[in-house]
Amino acid sequence: MSGSRVLVIKAGGTLPQLLQKLPGDFEGWAASFAGLRESQYFVLDATEPDVVMPDPDSYTFCGIIMTAKWIAKAVDCRKFFLGLCYGHQLLAYATGGEVGYNPRGLEFGTVPVSLTAQAIDDPLFSCLSPHFTSPSSASILAHMSHSQTVLRIPASAQLLATSPRDSNAAFCVGGCAWGVQFHPEFSEEAVRGYTEHFSARLQAQGDDPSLLLQGCCETPAGPALLHRFVQLCFHKCT
């Protein structure tokens, strides 16, 4: 579809100290890792009180990254959707799942994420196989920064991934909408910044922040996932 762009919905901002250290914010990080040129996407800030959201059924965008109040309609309209962290939780809530505080506590740092058998053949997640941590393990490294989680995925959804503290780290619903609790848009510096910021709370729950910081590293899986999502979006619109 000529002129179609990816809609990036901003549902919050990063830490002030990271704004001073890193260029841009969540939406810019996601677009950069996805390989999007400025002409290929546009941003709507859902935190603004007067923001006007486009009708998913009539607007000529070919995909959505992050979050939206009208997620359920977008899924019904078969728009490609990728929810990151909070967007993952909103997708679950909007399509019949349950969201709440993680009974296993906070999860921060670069952690192993195990893919399910369904993920291996998933149109989006199948791109991750070159980035498995070992040939014998369907596992990737991903950046986590969350206290809330998807407690129950929607009944019609497919579970795609789990992590040490999250049984529902990724899922797909409707064949066109994906949610990931991890942050594919984070760099090593970003995940370090969040882990440092929440170090007191992590220590209070029995974690060793210094060990978590030692484990922080760049991971190619996140950018690969964002690149693949954009490919799916633009392929659908051609």
TIDRENLO-875957 format. One line per field, with one value per residue: residue in three letters; x, y, z of N, C-alpha, C, CB in turn; residue number from 1. Coordinates in pm, whole numbers. Glycine has a CB too. Example, Ala and Ser with C-alpha at 12.3 -4.5 7.8 and 13.67 -1.06 7.14 Angstrom:
TIDRENLO-875957
residuo <- (Ala; Ser)
n_u <- (1319; 1285)
n_v <- (-569; -225)
n_w <- (780; 708)
ca_u <- (1230; 1367)
ca_v <- (-450; -106)
ca_w <- (780; 714)
c_u <- (1320; 1290)
c_v <- (-330; 3)
c_w <- (780; 787)
cb_u <- (1131; 1408)
cb_v <- (-447; -60)
cb_w <- (905; 572)
num <- (1; 2)
END
This chain:
TIDRENLO-875957
residuo <- (Met; Ser; Gly; Ser; Arg; Val; Leu; Val; Ile; Lys; Ala; Gly; Gly; Thr; Leu; Pro; Gln; Leu; Leu; Gln; Lys; Leu; Pro; Gly; Asp; Phe; Glu; Gly; Trp; Ala; Ala; Ser; Phe; Ala; Gly; Leu; Arg; Glu; Ser; Gln; Tyr; Phe; Val; Leu; Asp; Ala; Thr; Glu; Pro; Asp; Val; Val; Met; Pro; Asp; Pro; Asp; Ser; Tyr; Thr; Phe; Cys; Gly; Ile; Ile; Met; Thr; Ala; Lys; Trp; Ile; Ala; Lys; Ala; Val; Asp; Cys; Arg; Lys; Phe; Phe; Leu; Gly; Leu; Cys; Tyr; Gly; His; Gln; Leu; Leu; Ala; Tyr; Ala; Thr; Gly; Gly; Glu; Val; Gly; Tyr; Asn; Pro; Arg; Gly; Leu; Glu; Phe; Gly; Thr; Val; Pro; Val; Ser; Leu; Thr; Ala; Gln; Ala; Ile; Asp; Asp; Pro; Leu; Phe; Ser; Cys; Leu; Ser; Pro; His; Phe; Thr; Ser; Pro; Ser; Ser; Ala; Ser; Ile; Leu; Ala; His; Met; Ser; His; Ser; Gln; Thr; Val; Leu; Arg; Ile; Pro; Ala; Ser; Ala; Gln; Leu; Leu; Ala; Thr; Ser; Pro; Arg; Asp; Ser; Asn; Ala; Ala; Phe; Cys; Val; Gly; Gly; Cys; Ala; Trp; Gly; Val; Gln; Phe; His; Pro; Glu; Phe; Ser; Glu; Glu; Ala; Val; Arg; Gly; Tyr; Thr; Glu; His; Phe; Ser; Ala; Arg; Leu; Gln; Ala; Gln; Gly; Asp; Asp; Pro; Ser; Leu; Leu; Leu; Gln; Gly; Cys; Cys; Glu; Thr; Pro; Ala; Gly; Pro; Ala; Leu; Leu; His; Arg; Phe; Val; Gln; Leu; Cys; Phe; His; Lys; Cys; Thr)
n_u <- (85; 81; 249; 192; 257; 429; 265; 361; 289; 316; 335; 433; 731; 1094; 1340; 1446; 1728; 1824; 1732; 1907; 2142; 2113; 2023; 1703; 1387; 1169; 1011; 1176; 1398; 1285; 1207; 1457; 1604; 1440; 1501; 1368; 1312; 1266; 1054; 900; 749; 530; 457; 230; 138; 8; -21; -87; -350; -526; -496; -579; -687; -644; -893; -879; -988; -1004; -780; -471; -240; 17; 103; 145; 331; 397; 154; -210; -533; -734; -685; -816; -1000; -823; -698; -919; -956; -751; -501; -151; 15; 238; 313; 506; 637; 456; 272; 241; 109; -128; -231; -291; -487; -682; -774; -884; -724; -547; -402; -155; 31; 346; 367; 609; 787; 1002; 1158; 1456; 1721; 1941; 1813; 1765; 1536; 1301; 1182; 870; 742; 554; 649; 860; 764; 624; 519; 649; 831; 988; 1213; 1408; 1571; 1846; 1966; 1971; 2090; 2239; 2306; 2147; 1937; 1633; 1646; 1680; 1857; 1724; 1612; 1484; 1248; 1042; 759; 496; 284; 163; -71; -243; -281; -486; -766; -770; -513; -170; 94; 423; 671; 871; 1015; 1265; 1117; 868; 589; 449; 587; 574; 332; 93; -195; -487; -342; -212; -128; 111; 257; 520; 690; 945; 1203; 1266; 1358; 1549; 1885; 2208; 2297; 2060; 1915; 2088; 2068; 1802; 1813; 1999; 1857; 1645; 1772; 1768; 1512; 1530; 1733; 1602; 1420; 1577; 1753; 2073; 2189; 2439; 2524; 2323; 2375; 2625; 2551; 2423; 2402; 2456; 2204; 2125; 1876; 1654; 1657; 1639; 1383; 1223; 1293; 1192; 919; 856; 910; 702; 483; 512; 520; 262; 126; 189)
n_v <- (-119; 205; 471; 395; 378; 290; 302; 438; 420; 611; 551; 652; 779; 749; 712; 1015; 1048; 883; 1010; 1218; 1091; 921; 928; 1046; 874; 609; 559; 644; 478; 226; 259; 304; 62; -102; -34; 164; 434; 792; 868; 644; 595; 722; 906; 887; 1034; 883; 966; 1227; 1453; 1548; 1390; 1246; 946; 748; 582; 239; 87; 239; 391; 436; 294; 51; -105; -143; -29; -68; 76; 109; 248; 146; -119; -371; -332; -279; -527; -681; -569; -676; -553; -539; -569; -482; -511; -371; -446; -262; -231; -494; -593; -441; -537; -801; -754; -617; -814; -1015; -1128; -1140; -905; -803; -733; -891; -1197; -1315; -1117; -831; -807; -760; -655; -827; -1115; -1476; -1590; -1826; -1992; -2122; -2426; -2343; -2092; -2135; -2175; -1945; -1653; -1413; -1468; -1670; -1565; -1552; -1771; -1773; -1644; -1789; -1886; -2115; -2400; -2612; -2514; -2345; -2058; -1713; -1405; -1132; -799; -705; -520; -480; -480; -547; -784; -1018; -1212; -1406; -1526; -1436; -1652; -1737; -1706; -1780; -1906; -1789; -1748; -1775; -1657; -1646; -1530; -1492; -1637; -1584; -1447; -1375; -1363; -1448; -1326; -1366; -1403; -1183; -1003; -932; -966; -869; -907; -828; -586; -508; -277; -171; -76; -194; 2; 128; -76; -116; 133; 126; -94; -8; 210; 88; -55; -60; -160; -406; -526; -538; -741; -956; -991; -952; -661; -594; -828; -856; -631; -699; -895; -761; -695; -632; -746; -924; -1019; -857; -622; -780; -891; -659; -567; -780; -758; -513; -584; -770; -597; -413; -587; -688; -467; -432)
n_w <- (0; -103; 53; 312; 662; 966; 1268; 1568; 1897; 2174; 2513; 2744; 2908; 2920; 3187; 3347; 3373; 3173; 2947; 2938; 2879; 2660; 2311; 2216; 2292; 2414; 2178; 1970; 2007; 1951; 1682; 1566; 1616; 1472; 1220; 1082; 863; 895; 734; 729; 952; 1212; 1511; 1782; 2082; 2343; 2600; 2604; 2679; 2482; 2262; 1947; 1841; 1552; 1348; 1354; 1148; 920; 877; 702; 807; 844; 1048; 1405; 1679; 2021; 2231; 2267; 2325; 2183; 2119; 2096; 1885; 1680; 1656; 1580; 1333; 1199; 1198; 1207; 1514; 1770; 2096; 2348; 2658; 2868; 2666; 2587; 2813; 2798; 2556; 2629; 2828; 2676; 2508; 2657; 2857; 3176; 3395; 3632; 3937; 3945; 4100; 4146; 4181; 4100; 3777; 3629; 3411; 3174; 3059; 3027; 2787; 2718; 2435; 2319; 2160; 1975; 1907; 1736; 1479; 1441; 1264; 1334; 1553; 1453; 1339; 1527; 1564; 1470; 1678; 1908; 2231; 2245; 2031; 2108; 2253; 2263; 2324; 2400; 2472; 2649; 2731; 3041; 3239; 3466; 3692; 3694; 3522; 3271; 3395; 3307; 2986; 2698; 2617; 2354; 2271; 2177; 2362; 2355; 2476; 2776; 3085; 3353; 3567; 3465; 3343; 3118; 2903; 2637; 2375; 2115; 1953; 1760; 1531; 1433; 1619; 1861; 2184; 2396; 2695; 2741; 2648; 2341; 2231; 2394; 2464; 2581; 2758; 2829; 2967; 3177; 3303; 3399; 3571; 3761; 3863; 3997; 4190; 4474; 4538; 4413; 4562; 4806; 4762; 4757; 4546; 4384; 4287; 4172; 4049; 3859; 3703; 3606; 3431; 3228; 2885; 2533; 2308; 2019; 1956; 2015; 1832; 1597; 1617; 1603; 1346; 1191; 1246; 1123; 859; 816; 838; 620; 407; 409; 325; 64)
ca_u <- (0; 167; 237; 162; 364; 409; 221; 426; 210; 397; 250; 511; 868; 1200; 1391; 1511; 1873; 1854; 1710; 2028; 2256; 2085; 1942; 1563; 1307; 1125; 964; 1292; 1479; 1217; 1216; 1596; 1638; 1360; 1552; 1271; 1346; 1167; 938; 828; 670; 493; 437; 121; 163; -119; -27; -139; -496; -606; -456; -688; -640; -709; -979; -799; -1052; -1001; -653; -380; -112; 32; 141; 145; 426; 369; 25; -323; -657; -827; -615; -908; -1053; -713; -681; -1035; -936; -636; -382; -38; 37; 344; 312; 630; 625; 321; 187; 217; 6; -253; -283; -353; -609; -780; -823; -941; -630; -545; -276; -140; 169; 408; 388; 749; 867; 1057; 1251; 1537; 1848; 1941; 1778; 1731; 1394; 1284; 1073; 789; 740; 473; 727; 954; 697; 548; 569; 739; 934; 1076; 1336; 1501; 1653; 1991; 2015; 1962; 2212; 2316; 2238; 2054; 1840; 1553; 1649; 1748; 1876; 1638; 1618; 1362; 1235; 899; 705; 367; 300; 42; -95; -313; -297; -622; -797; -742; -374; -64; 210; 543; 797; 871; 1143; 1277; 1015; 746; 537; 383; 677; 536; 220; 33; -340; -547; -251; -157; -91; 208; 298; 644; 716; 1080; 1223; 1355; 1408; 1653; 2027; 2271; 2301; 1925; 1878; 2172; 2010; 1683; 1854; 2059; 1752; 1561; 1861; 1725; 1397; 1579; 1806; 1503; 1352; 1676; 1841; 2201; 2195; 2570; 2526; 2234; 2445; 2731; 2491; 2366; 2482; 2379; 2145; 2076; 1741; 1556; 1650; 1593; 1238; 1164; 1313; 1099; 784; 842; 899; 566; 392; 521; 485; 116; 72; 229)
ca_v <- (0; 320; 575; 342; 392; 222; 391; 412; 486; 635; 541; 695; 817; 681; 779; 1143; 1035; 821; 1112; 1300; 1011; 853; 1007; 1008; 810; 475; 548; 656; 356; 118; 285; 288; -80; -166; 7; 251; 572; 886; 870; 516; 583; 844; 883; 950; 1027; 849; 1029; 1363; 1449; 1582; 1309; 1186; 821; 716; 464; 128; 26; 325; 461; 358; 253; -92; -178; -64; -67; -18; 58; 187; 222; 75; -239; -478; -305; -295; -671; -725; -520; -749; -470; -593; -497; -533; -443; -388; -428; -217; -262; -638; -609; -386; -631; -911; -704; -581; -932; -1114; -1182; -1080; -836; -760; -736; -1022; -1259; -1356; -999; -754; -875; -658; -699; -909; -1246; -1576; -1605; -1955; -1993; -2244; -2491; -2261; -1977; -2174; -2160; -1821; -1563; -1313; -1522; -1763; -1496; -1549; -1892; -1748; -1575; -1876; -1881; -2235; -2478; -2710; -2448; -2241; -1951; -1590; -1308; -1015; -701; -697; -409; -477; -532; -604; -890; -1085; -1328; -1507; -1480; -1459; -1792; -1769; -1671; -1881; -1869; -1796; -1741; -1760; -1613; -1699; -1480; -1460; -1752; -1536; -1342; -1334; -1440; -1398; -1342; -1327; -1424; -1056; -917; -995; -893; -916; -838; -773; -459; -520; -144; -131; -103; -233; 118; 152; -175; -86; 248; 84; -184; 76; 294; 7; -145; -73; -251; -540; -578; -566; -868; -1064; -995; -882; -571; -596; -943; -824; -536; -772; -975; -677; -697; -613; -869; -903; -1072; -749; -559; -876; -901; -536; -570; -876; -702; -413; -657; -824; -487; -357; -694; -696; -347; -423)
ca_w <- (0; -117; 154; 445; 760; 1093; 1375; 1696; 2000; 2293; 2631; 2860; 2876; 2992; 3305; 3313; 3359; 3044; 2845; 2933; 2834; 2534; 2217; 2197; 2396; 2376; 2040; 1883; 2021; 1878; 1538; 1525; 1613; 1367; 1090; 1015; 829; 948; 644; 736; 1075; 1282; 1654; 1857; 2226; 2409; 2732; 2587; 2704; 2364; 2147; 1870; 1784; 1424; 1343; 1297; 1031; 803; 860; 618; 864; 817; 1169; 1528; 1782; 2155; 2297; 2222; 2398; 2094; 2072; 2058; 1751; 1585; 1635; 1501; 1196; 1147; 1189; 1281; 1640; 1857; 2224; 2422; 2803; 2903; 2551; 2600; 2915; 2746; 2456; 2702; 2892; 2575; 2435; 2747; 2955; 3309; 3424; 3770; 3985; 3932; 4232; 4158; 4206; 3989; 3687; 3563; 3355; 3053; 3113; 2926; 2754; 2650; 2337; 2313; 2030; 1885; 1862; 1632; 1350; 1441; 1159; 1390; 1639; 1383; 1300; 1639; 1573; 1459; 1796; 2025; 2311; 2213; 1927; 2165; 2339; 2200; 2423; 2361; 2579; 2629; 2839; 3121; 3334; 3498; 3818; 3658; 3424; 3224; 3482; 3226; 2848; 2647; 2589; 2213; 2241; 2180; 2441; 2272; 2550; 2921; 3142; 3489; 3657; 3391; 3269; 2996; 2857; 2502; 2319; 1992; 1950; 1634; 1419; 1383; 1731; 1951; 2303; 2457; 2821; 2739; 2578; 2224; 2196; 2489; 2448; 2707; 2848; 2880; 3068; 3293; 3371; 3473; 3679; 3864; 3922; 4085; 4265; 4615; 4542; 4377; 4678; 4910; 4734; 4765; 4429; 4394; 4172; 4107; 3958; 3747; 3618; 3538; 3325; 3123; 2763; 2409; 2256; 1882; 1938; 2016; 1700; 1495; 1630; 1551; 1201; 1132; 1256; 1018; 731; 806; 817; 486; 312; 405; 260; -77)
c_u <- (88; 141; 207; 284; 329; 372; 288; 352; 291; 306; 323; 652; 970; 1242; 1461; 1662; 1912; 1828; 1833; 2146; 2237; 2004; 1800; 1499; 1261; 1091; 1079; 1381; 1418; 1231; 1358; 1635; 1559; 1409; 1458; 1331; 1235; 1041; 851; 746; 629; 450; 312; 149; 31; -130; -79; -292; -580; -567; -578; -633; -713; -795; -900; -857; -1035; -866; -551; -243; -104; 76; 146; 252; 383; 222; -84; -446; -753; -766; -711; -963; -944; -689; -796; -1021; -814; -517; -269; -9; 151; 347; 438; 607; 482; 223; 150; 104; -129; -315; -353; -485; -719; -842; -862; -847; -639; -405; -272; 6; 221; 430; 531; 843; 913; 1151; 1324; 1666; 1831; 1925; 1753; 1579; 1381; 1163; 1000; 797; 661; 554; 818; 894; 616; 606; 667; 857; 1029; 1208; 1444; 1595; 1802; 2052; 1997; 2096; 2299; 2238; 2131; 1943; 1767; 1536; 1727; 1778; 1792; 1644; 1482; 1366; 1087; 868; 567; 385; 164; 26; -162; -327; -440; -642; -759; -595; -283; 52; 337; 673; 773; 1010; 1150; 1169; 884; 703; 472; 463; 647; 420; 174; -117; -392; -460; -186; -106; -2; 235; 425; 668; 855; 1086; 1317; 1414; 1521; 1793; 2082; 2270; 2165; 1889; 1964; 2113; 1889; 1720; 1918; 1952; 1668; 1644; 1818; 1608; 1438; 1652; 1709; 1430; 1451; 1766; 1971; 2214; 2330; 2581; 2437; 2303; 2559; 2676; 2430; 2459; 2393; 2324; 2088; 1932; 1636; 1547; 1602; 1441; 1170; 1178; 1211; 956; 760; 831; 760; 466; 394; 492; 333; 57; 112; 130)
c_v <- (124; 421; 524; 354; 312; 327; 348; 491; 491; 637; 581; 729; 744; 762; 909; 1130; 969; 919; 1200; 1225; 954; 941; 955; 942; 676; 464; 558; 534; 243; 137; 263; 141; -154; -130; 96; 387; 664; 888; 745; 499; 720; 809; 957; 929; 1006; 910; 1172; 1362; 1475; 1501; 1247; 1061; 793; 591; 349; 72; 110; 388; 374; 341; 102; -171; -85; -118; 3; -32; 144; 150; 139; -52; -346; -457; -322; -442; -725; -684; -584; -658; -537; -505; -564; -449; -475; -353; -389; -244; -409; -663; -555; -477; -748; -868; -679; -701; -1047; -1177; -1111; -1025; -796; -760; -879; -1084; -1306; -1237; -929; -840; -769; -719; -773; -1054; -1345; -1587; -1732; -1951; -2127; -2305; -2410; -2142; -2011; -2153; -2031; -1725; -1457; -1376; -1619; -1698; -1504; -1669; -1867; -1688; -1658; -1876; -2006; -2316; -2572; -2647; -2339; -2126; -1832; -1508; -1185; -925; -691; -578; -397; -532; -592; -701; -937; -1212; -1441; -1451; -1505; -1605; -1832; -1747; -1793; -1828; -1891; -1798; -1728; -1710; -1663; -1652; -1445; -1578; -1713; -1421; -1295; -1422; -1375; -1422; -1293; -1346; -1297; -966; -993; -904; -954; -837; -776; -648; -477; -387; -97; -163; -152; -117; 147; 53; -158; 30; 212; -6; -105; 157; 216; -86; -165; -170; -393; -604; -616; -698; -984; -1078; -919; -791; -574; -714; -919; -729; -603; -851; -894; -675; -666; -748; -844; -946; -961; -677; -652; -888; -777; -528; -662; -824; -600; -478; -713; -713; -440; -462; -704; -582; -335; -494)
c_w <- (0; -7; 293; 535; 884; 1198; 1505; 1803; 2129; 2415; 2759; 2814; 2961; 3114; 3265; 3293; 3227; 2929; 2830; 2871; 2694; 2441; 2209; 2318; 2341; 2228; 1941; 1888; 1938; 1728; 1487; 1514; 1506; 1227; 1012; 984; 880; 864; 656; 863; 1126; 1423; 1702; 2005; 2299; 2548; 2724; 2601; 2580; 2241; 2080; 1803; 1653; 1435; 1280; 1169; 905; 777; 787; 683; 854; 939; 1288; 1620; 1911; 2192; 2237; 2303; 2313; 2037; 2021; 1918; 1647; 1554; 1551; 1355; 1129; 1118; 1265; 1402; 1716; 1984; 2303; 2569; 2841; 2789; 2546; 2700; 2867; 2640; 2525; 2763; 2789; 2506; 2529; 2847; 3088; 3338; 3571; 3810; 3983; 4069; 4254; 4179; 4080; 3906; 3606; 3511; 3224; 3096; 2999; 2909; 2670; 2558; 2341; 2174; 1929; 1829; 1744; 1493; 1340; 1336; 1209; 1463; 1570; 1341; 1408; 1645; 1554; 1586; 1924; 2098; 2292; 2110; 1983; 2249; 2263; 2299; 2369; 2487; 2547; 2751; 2908; 3216; 3370; 3637; 3797; 3542; 3374; 3307; 3405; 3085; 2802; 2606; 2447; 2176; 2243; 2263; 2358; 2351; 2700; 2964; 3286; 3585; 3587; 3306; 3138; 2937; 2715; 2455; 2190; 1999; 1815; 1513; 1367; 1494; 1829; 2070; 2358; 2585; 2822; 2650; 2459; 2182; 2287; 2437; 2581; 2806; 2907; 2990; 3194; 3374; 3454; 3591; 3794; 3937; 4024; 4174; 4410; 4627; 4506; 4495; 4789; 4886; 4725; 4645; 4457; 4271; 4099; 4010; 3836; 3651; 3542; 3419; 3212; 3002; 2644; 2364; 2117; 1861; 1931; 1883; 1590; 1497; 1572; 1399; 1135; 1137; 1145; 880; 711; 772; 671; 379; 297; 325; 114; -165)
cb_u <- (-96; 147; 132; 117; 387; 536; 66; 578; 75; 477; 197; 514; 884; 1319; 1488; 1484; 1930; 1771; 1588; 2065; 2282; 2012; 2006; 1553; 1186; 1005; 860; 1371; 1491; 1069; 1171; 1689; 1614; 1213; 1582; 1147; 1366; 1226; 985; 926; 749; 379; 560; -19; 234; -134; 110; -96; -531; -592; -357; -746; -661; -604; -1110; -788; -1198; -1101; -598; -365; -95; 132; 276; 5; 572; 410; 38; -349; -724; -869; -529; -1024; -1112; -584; -673; -1163; -922; -675; -410; 87; -93; 483; 189; 742; 726; 322; 257; 345; 47; -228; -169; -259; -579; -717; -716; -1000; -489; -586; -259; -220; 179; 542; 295; 791; 984; 1131; 1177; 1567; 1920; 2073; 1654; 1790; 1338; 1270; 1126; 641; 681; 348; 811; 996; 606; 549; 453; 664; 871; 1005; 1306; 1425; 1606; 2019; 1944; 1922; 2177; 2343; 2339; 2130; 1909; 1414; 1711; 1661; 2026; 1492; 1660; 1342; 1290; 820; 698; 266; 378; 48; -182; -454; -196; -649; -945; -829; -324; -18; 215; 545; 881; 836; 1157; 1410; 1066; 767; 438; 237; 818; 656; 102; 95; -408; -587; -325; -263; -217; 341; 186; 765; 700; 1179; 1279; 1279; 1294; 1631; 2103; 2415; 2352; 1824; 1893; 2315; 1973; 1585; 1953; 2163; 1662; 1463; 2003; 1687; 1287; 1671; 1909; 1403; 1272; 1607; 1770; 2321; 2166; 2682; 2481; 2101; 2499; 2801; 2386; 2342; 2553; 2467; 2034; 2163; 1707; 1591; 1786; 1658; 1198; 1231; 1456; 1108; 762; 961; 1002; 525; 427; 659; 543; 58; 115; 368)
cb_v <- (0; 385; 668; 195; 540; 142; 390; 450; 413; 769; 398; 586; 965; 656; 686; 1244; 956; 694; 1198; 1347; 899; 721; 1006; 917; 899; 436; 656; 778; 314; 112; 427; 358; -143; -126; -113; 267; 588; 1025; 886; 404; 507; 920; 927; 891; 1156; 698; 1028; 1422; 1549; 1729; 1200; 1287; 705; 698; 492; 17; 5; 432; 505; 423; 302; -112; -247; -68; -29; 126; 87; 167; 354; 167; -297; -487; -164; -231; -746; -666; -369; -824; -327; -604; -494; -531; -480; -299; -320; -68; -222; -713; -537; -247; -682; -962; -574; -492; -980; -1219; -1174; -1184; -712; -851; -676; -1012; -1377; -1433; -1036; -628; -977; -541; -786; -889; -1237; -1714; -1479; -2069; -1966; -2214; -2633; -2209; -1923; -2320; -2278; -1755; -1493; -1222; -1589; -1819; -1350; -1540; -1991; -1656; -1443; -2020; -1864; -2321; -2558; -2808; -2390; -2296; -2001; -1508; -1271; -1059; -563; -827; -274; -556; -420; -493; -1008; -1118; -1287; -1544; -1551; -1368; -1819; -1684; -1568; -1918; -1952; -1682; -1625; -1897; -1457; -1661; -1359; -1334; -1827; -1491; -1390; -1345; -1449; -1466; -1262; -1186; -1488; -982; -865; -1026; -893; -902; -934; -879; -352; -581; -44; -200; 23; -282; 242; 143; -318; -53; 353; 12; -290; 170; 350; -75; -91; 64; -203; -533; -475; -452; -857; -1191; -938; -983; -430; -604; -1070; -764; -420; -867; -1061; -533; -834; -549; -922; -977; -1169; -650; -506; -1014; -920; -415; -615; -1011; -637; -316; -771; -893; -371; -297; -831; -695; -224; -481)
cb_w <- (122; -253; 115; 436; 795; 1136; 1390; 1692; 2023; 2281; 2645; 2969; 2893; 2900; 3382; 3423; 3474; 3025; 2882; 3074; 2930; 2560; 2078; 2082; 2440; 2458; 2011; 1918; 2169; 1917; 1506; 1624; 1749; 1382; 1008; 1101; 675; 955; 501; 725; 1183; 1207; 1734; 1815; 2277; 2418; 2796; 2450; 2809; 2334; 2190; 1764; 1883; 1314; 1263; 1398; 1059; 817; 995; 482; 1012; 705; 1151; 1596; 1742; 2167; 2442; 2073; 2440; 1979; 2185; 2159; 1744; 1640; 1771; 1560; 1197; 1021; 1243; 1189; 1726; 1785; 2303; 2363; 2851; 2937; 2422; 2646; 3043; 2687; 2364; 2812; 2971; 2472; 2339; 2669; 2902; 3418; 3332; 3863; 4127; 3855; 4247; 4035; 4287; 4042; 3593; 3660; 3454; 2969; 3203; 2964; 2677; 2753; 2195; 2351; 2041; 1957; 1977; 1649; 1325; 1581; 1092; 1485; 1755; 1261; 1270; 1766; 1472; 1342; 1811; 1985; 2457; 2342; 1849; 2250; 2463; 2154; 2555; 2260; 2596; 2600; 2784; 3200; 3274; 3393; 3923; 3621; 3482; 3069; 3601; 3288; 2753; 2527; 2613; 2124; 2340; 2036; 2573; 2178; 2500; 2992; 3136; 3546; 3729; 3303; 3354; 3025; 2863; 2404; 2421; 1866; 2068; 1641; 1308; 1304; 1804; 1875; 2409; 2359; 2938; 2689; 2673; 2108; 2200; 2623; 2398; 2683; 2774; 2767; 3012; 3248; 3270; 3380; 3627; 3801; 3812; 4002; 4261; 4673; 4446; 4254; 4729; 4918; 4605; 4785; 4305; 4403; 4216; 4213; 4032; 3797; 3702; 3636; 3382; 3176; 2744; 2298; 2353; 1785; 2050; 2123; 1663; 1517; 1777; 1616; 1166; 1205; 1394; 1021; 726; 938; 909; 463; 358; 546; 334; -98)
num <- (1; 2; 3; 4; 5; 6; 7; 8; 9; 10; 11; 12; 13; 14; 15; 16; 17; 18; 19; 20; 21; 22; 23; 24; 25; 26; 27; 28; 29; 30; 31; 32; 33; 34; 35; 36; 37; 38; 39; 40; 41; 42; 43; 44; 45; 46; 47; 48; 49; 50; 51; 52; 53; 54; 55; 56; 57; 58; 59; 60; 61; 62; 63; 64; 65; 66; 67; 68; 69; 70; 71; 72; 73; 74; 75; 76; 77; 78; 79; 80; 81; 82; 83; 84; 85; 86; 87; 88; 89; 90; 91; 92; 93; 94; 95; 96; 97; 98; 99; 100; 101; 102; 103; 104; 105; 106; 107; 108; 109; 110; 111; 112; 113; 114; 115; 116; 117; 118; 119; 120; 121; 122; 123; 124; 125; 126; 127; 128; 129; 130; 131; 132; 133; 134; 135; 136; 137; 138; 139; 140; 141; 142; 143; 144; 145; 146; 147; 148; 149; 150; 151; 152; 153; 154; 155; 156; 157; 158; 159; 160; 161; 162; 163; 164; 165; 166; 167; 168; 169; 170; 171; 172; 173; 174; 175; 176; 177; 178; 179; 180; 181; 182; 183; 184; 185; 186; 187; 188; 189; 190; 191; 192; 193; 194; 195; 196; 197; 198; 199; 200; 201; 202; 203; 204; 205; 206; 207; 208; 209; 210; 211; 212; 213; 214; 215; 216; 217; 218; 219; 220; 221; 222; 223; 224; 225; 226; 227; 228; 229; 230; 231; 232; 233; 234; 235; 236; 237; 238)
END
